[in-house]
Amino acid sequence: MRGMAARSIALFVAAAFAEIGGAYLVWLGIKEHRGIAFVALGAMALTAYGVIAALQPSHEFGRVLAAYGGVFIVGSLLWGVAFDGFHPDRADVIGAAICLGGVGVIMYAR
């Protein structure tokens, strides 16, 4: 079980990187007029996200995507810090921790 949870967590991190990175590339391509190449790369990364999410050991789509929602929230905040000059406040950090707790319950409490 421990190895399966580690694999699942690694897939969640990879999926977040692909989805958030892909969305960010599309954002830059459109909002900052970086061009169609950014949009196309973003679309490819978003496709990779879908593939990575499907590799989760769990066979329950709803459960995986619900749990991933919490990972996405935390990943989005971290992406903003790393790439967009965002500075989370106490409420952001508390909310992110609550979301990760929810991920743990949804995916691994059984």
C-alpha positions, 0 to 999 in steps of 0.5 A: 500500500505504501508504494502505491500511495507514493506512486499516486502522489508522484502522479498527482505532482506530475499531473499538476505540473502538466496541467498548471504549466500547460494552462500557464503557457496558453495564458502567456500565448494569449494574454501576453501575446507570446504567440501560437507556439506557446498556446500549442505547447500548452495544449500538448501539456494539457493533453499530457495531464489527462494521460498522467491522471489516467495512470493513477492506481485508483480506478474511480475517475470521480475520486481521482479528479476530486482529490486532484482538485486539492492538489491543483489548488496547492500547485496553483499557489506554488506556481504563482510563487515560483513564476508569477510573483505571487505571495500567499497570505495566511488564509491561502496557506491554511486553505491549501493545507485543508485541501491537502488534508482532503486529498489524503482522506479521499485517496488514502483513508481506506 
